Amino acid sequence: MKTLKFKSNINCTGCLSKVSPVLNEEQSIKKWDVDLKHDDRILTVETDSLSSNEIKQTVQKAGFIADEI
């Protein structure tokens, strides 16, 4: 399993409520979390098979931006 980290614009719990269903629906994502206390709102994703581009596209479906770090 690989862990990928992204700088995101997921800024608050309201944003989390919008992105959660999209990330939870993606079966290839085993675990994910957003650090809302970090200045860059770090999104951490654990996956076996998804590329960073596929995760970025998934986050974009929810209306947010994720840039790999």
N, C-alpha and C positions, 0 to 999 in steps of 0.2 A: 504494500500500500504506500502511496506517496502523499505527502502533505504539501499543498500549494498555498501561498500567501499572496493576498492582493490588497492594494490600497483601494478603498471604496468611498462612495458618497452616501453610504447607508448611515445616516446621522442620528437616528432616534428610534424609540420603540415603535413609533408609527411606521417608519421605514421598514423596520424588521417585520412588522405584520404584513407588509406588502410583498416582501421578498421571500418570507418563510414558506408559503405554499409552493412557490416555484422551485426553490431549492429542495424542499422535502419531496416533491414529486419526482425529481431526478433520481432514479434508482441507483445510478452509478456513484452518487455521492453518499458515502458511508456516514460522514459526520461533518458538520460545519458549525462555525461560530463567528460572530462579529464582535470585536473589542470596541465598544462604543466609548470607552474611556481614553483610548489611544487617539492622538491627534489625526492620524491617517485612517482611522476606522478600519482596522485590519480585519479582513475576511480570511479565515483559515478554513481550507477545505481538504478533507481526506477522501481519496478516491483510488480505485484500482486501475481505472481505464480512461478517465477523461483527461483531455489535454487542457492546458491553461486557456487556450482559445475557446474551447467548448464551454468551459466554466464562465468565461467572460460573456459569451453569447447567452448563456442561461440567465445570468444576472441582468443582462440587458433586456431580456423578455419581461422582467419585473420593473423596468424603467430606471435601472441604476447602472453605475459605471464601476468596473473592477479592473485595475491595472496591476499586473503581476509585479511583485517585488522580489 
